[in-house]
Amino acid sequence: MNANKDDRLKARSQDFHLFHALMMLIMTMLFLPVIGTSKQNIPRLKLTYKIYWPAAKERVELCKLAGKDANTECANFIRVLQPYNKTHIYVCGTGAFHPICGYIDLGAYKEDIIFKLDTHNLESGRLKCPFDPLQPFASVLVDENLYSGTAYDFLGKETAFTRSLGPPNNHHYIRTDISEYYWLNGAKFIGTFPIPDTYNPDDDKIYFFFRESSQEGSTSDKTILSRVGRVCKEYLCFEDR
Ligand SMILES: *[C@@H]1O[C@H](CO)[C@@H](O)[C@H](O)[C@H]1NC(C)=O
């Protein structure tokens, strides 16, 4: 009786393996033609649009004088690249430790792609973009507002959350208070995301995820804490968990 049951189980498991193998074969045969032909149907992405945007020469010299590496630090490394509106992308680069931002014009019509940096409207990238190409950093652009969690000094020690930009011709800028030093303590930013709160989009919140060293307890205590900061999108409030 027992042996019988074992055999039946074994047979069933073999059946199962066979079934599995067959299914795999059928699936492969089903998908092979798709894989085979799809290659010809996908148009190759042509990378014909390029923007040449080096750091200013004098900034590169100053950067090198400060002991930074000419190739890996004293150039314009892009850290922000976010859609601003239907026709423009907002872009910031480290500008050889002198952050700089501007708009890339995409053109109004699909047939008529422009893809050009508007060099007449460049602006300071301080508090929007880090100085250092390797600095941990987070930013997101929502409703024409740029939210950044960034270091904003040459040494990369001072950190802040900021909101900048806004609708064209009505730019506002706010940041976490300098005097309230207990808000951020050498934060290392990881990511930032808009997250809905209720059915009302006005209630959406911007969440910042970051790490920082603990400020509680003695100075010898170097505990690193994971933190979440939350900024309201409409009226301004800031909470730190
Ligand atoms: C998008 O923003 C740019 C820069 O402010 C502005 O010049 C342009 O007119 C805007 N486009 C639309 C469709 O609002």
Ligand as a Chemical Component Dictionary entry (heavy atoms), coordinates in Angstrom:
data_LIG
# 
_chem_comp.id                   LIG 
_chem_comp.type                 NON-POLYMER 
_chem_comp.pdbx_formal_charge   0 
_chem_comp.three_letter_code    LIG 
# 
loop_
_chem_comp_atom.comp_id 
_chem_comp_atom.atom_id 
_chem_comp_atom.alt_atom_id 
_chem_comp_atom.type_symbol 
_chem_comp_atom.charge 
_chem_comp_atom.model_Cartn_x 
_chem_comp_atom.model_Cartn_y 
_chem_comp_atom.model_Cartn_z 
_chem_comp_atom.pdbx_ordinal 
LIG C1 C1 C 0 8.094  76.504 -19.945 1  
LIG O1 O1 O 0 9.033  77.236 -19.192 2  
LIG C2 C2 C 0 9.891  78.062 -19.932 3  
LIG C3 C3 C 0 10.916 78.638 -18.987 4  
LIG O2 O2 O 0 10.344 79.388 -17.982 5  
LIG C4 C4 C 0 9.072  79.131 -20.657 6  
LIG O3 O3 O 0 9.921  79.961 -21.420 7  
LIG C5 C5 C 0 8.056  78.434 -21.544 8  
LIG O4 O4 O 0 7.223  79.403 -22.165 9  
LIG C6 C6 C 0 7.218  77.459 -20.743 10 
LIG N1 N1 N 0 6.389  76.663 -21.647 11 
LIG C7 C7 C 0 5.082  76.481 -21.472 12 
LIG C8 C8 C 0 4.404  75.607 -22.455 13 
LIG O5 O5 O 0 4.464  77.010 -20.552 14 
# 
loop_
_chem_comp_bond.comp_id 
_chem_comp_bond.atom_id_1 
_chem_comp_bond.atom_id_2 
_chem_comp_bond.value_order 
_chem_comp_bond.pdbx_ordinal 
LIG C1 O1 SING 1  
LIG C1 C6 SING 2  
LIG O1 C2 SING 3  
LIG C2 C3 SING 4  
LIG C2 C4 SING 5  
LIG C3 O2 SING 6  
LIG C4 O3 SING 7  
LIG C4 C5 SING 8  
LIG C5 O4 SING 9  
LIG C5 C6 SING 10 
LIG C6 N1 SING 11 
LIG N1 C7 SING 12 
LIG C7 C8 SING 13 
LIG C7 O5 DOUB 14 
# 
